[in-house]
Amino acid sequence: MTCQRSDLYWRDALYNAVSKAPGNVQAAAAYLSDRRGKGITGETLRKKLRGLAGESLSMEMAEMLTEYLQQFVDTAELATDWIASLGGQFNLMVDFVPPPPEGGWPNELEALQNKLLQLHAMTGRLSGTTLEAVADGDLSVSEADGMQDLTRSIRTLCFRLERNACRAAKKAVSRE
């Protein structure tokens, strides 16, 4: 039987990211063994990630797993989801914002316009998703997960839009 893991909870978010990395939990355990100089099996790591009775995951191990996940293109963004989930448990909002292209965009105003159009499309999807989710008067964990994913994506896009606006303004000032 498979456990349903929700990114609403930090352990689940970290477990989900590790599971999506090449070699999943086994490869992550080998990485930790090498980095720490102390062996850990895939099954022991799985128990720690699941938070089974008597098992805990140290902050040091969580940091190392994050560094491990950031090596992979497919899990770079997922690598820090657990931090965002942990922050959410304490009413803090933390978002991954990918680095900008080297030197910014050739046309920052065009980038702003494109991001604004994306933002409108995403907020429309969020409205639809939310209306569907609450139509039955109940919100499931999977529905909340979907809403969380969309709101995080919207916030990230807003941060990127802000970054474009700041770069565009700096370029305008340097031309004056």
N, C-alpha and C positions, 0 to 999 in steps of 0.2 A: 504494500500500500504506500502510495506517495503522499508525503505531507505537503499541504498547500502553504507556500511561503509568500508572505506579503512584504513588499518593500516599505510598508508602514513601520516595520520593526527593524532595528539596525542589524541584528544578527541575521535575520532573513535576507536583508539587502546584501550583506557581505557574502552570505552563503550563495545567493543567486549569482552574484558576480563571479565568484570562484568557480561555480559550476559551469559558467559560460566560457571560461578561459580554456585555451587548448590544454588538454590533459586533465581538466577539472581538478577535483580535490586531491587526487594522487600527485599530480605535478606540483600543485601548490605546497603539499606536504614535503615533497623532495626539495623544493626551493627553500622552505623554512628550515629544514634539516641542515642544508648547506650553509645558509646565512647565520643560523644560530650556533652551529657546531654541536648541535644536540638533536638526536633523531626524533622524528615524530612520524607516525604512520598516517596514511590517508584516513583510516577509520577513526583514529584518535582525533585528528583535525575535524572530521565530520561531526563527531560528538561535541567538540568544543563549539563549532559553528552553530550547532542546533541547540546548545545550551542545556544539554541533558543533565540530570541531577549529578552533582559532584564534579561537573566539568565547567571550566571557565576559559575564556579567551583573554589573554593579557592585552593591554593597549599596545605593547611592543609588537606582539604577533599581528595584531590588526594593522598596525602601521606597515609592517613588512609585507603583509598580504596586499595592502594598497599599492605599495611600490611595485610588487610583482604584477599586479593587474594593469598598472599603468604602462607596462611594456608592450601590451597587446593593443593593436588598433581596435579590435572589436570590443574590448573591455575598458578602454581608457576612461570613457565617461562613466561607466558603471563602477569603476574603481572607487569613486568617492560617494556613491549613493548611500552607503551605510552611514557616512558622516552626516549627510543631509537628513537621514531618517533619525539619527540620534539627536541632532539638533531639534528636529520637530517634536520629539518627545519632551523637550524642555522649552517649547515655544520659541525656538530660534529658527530662522530660515536661512539655509545655506545652499548655495547653488553652484554647480560646475559651470564655468564659462570657458569655452575653448579659446586658445590664444588666437589673436588676430593674425592675418597674413603679414609676413615681414613687410614693414613700411606702410601697412594699411591697405586700403583698396585704391585702385587707380582713380576711381570716381566715388568719393565718399557720399555725395548727394544721391547718386544712383543706388548705392548700397543702402542708404537710409530709406529711400522709397521702396526698395524691394523688401526690406525687413518690415516696414509698416504694412505692406500688403500681406506678408506672411502672418503678421500679428493679427490682422483682422480675420484671416481664415482660421487661425488657431482659436481665437476667442469665440468664433462661431461654432467650432467643433466642441469647445468646452461648454458652451450654452446647451447645445444639443445633447451632449453626454450627460450633463447634470440634469436636464429636464427628464431624460429617459430614466436616469438612475432614481430619481425621487418620485416618479410617477406612481409607483406602487406604495409609497409611504414608508419605504424602508431602504436603507443603503447597505449593500453587501460589501465585504472586504474587497472583492475584485472590482466593484464599481468605484470604491474609494481609491484603489490603486490606479485605475484609469484616470480618475480626476487628478490625482496627485501627479502622475506623469505629465498630463497636459499643463497643469499650473506651473510645474517646474520648467517645462519647455517654454512657456510664455514668459516667465521671469527671466530665464536665460536670454531669450531673444530681446527682451527689454534692456538687459545689461549690454548686450552687443549693440543695440540701437543707440544707446547712450554713448558708448565708446566711439561709434561712427560720428555722432554729432560733435563730440569733443575734438576728434581729429579733424573734422571738416572746419570747425571754428578755428583751430590752431593754424590750419593751412591758409585760411582766409586772412588771419592776422599777420602771418608771415609775408603775405603778398602785399600788404598795405604799406 
